[in-house]
Amino acid sequence: HGVTEKYHHTLTLLWMRLVAAALVETPEGCAFEEFLADHPELRDKNLPLQYYSQDLLRTPAARGGWVEPDLRPLPNLRIYRCC
């Protein structure tokens, strides 16, 4: 919509992965407000800086594609499929 320079691929995927990791630990049927109360870190706009240095996030590579974190590893995703 005319603002493609504001899109940041690494940050988008990071937030998706952090939310997915939190969802794995959340009981089915949990209300959104309860989910946020159980995972207050997801309200912190600076959460990505626990995983990425600002220098790395400012690179064209991080903005345009996926870049692995340079400060600490991301949480493991334990996604189980049923049936």
Buried (B, 14 or more C-beta within 10 A) or exposed (E): EEEEEEEBBBBEBBBEBBEEBBBEEEEEEBEEEEBBEEBEEBEEEEEBEEBBEEEBBEEEEBBEEEBEBEEEEEBEEEEEEEE
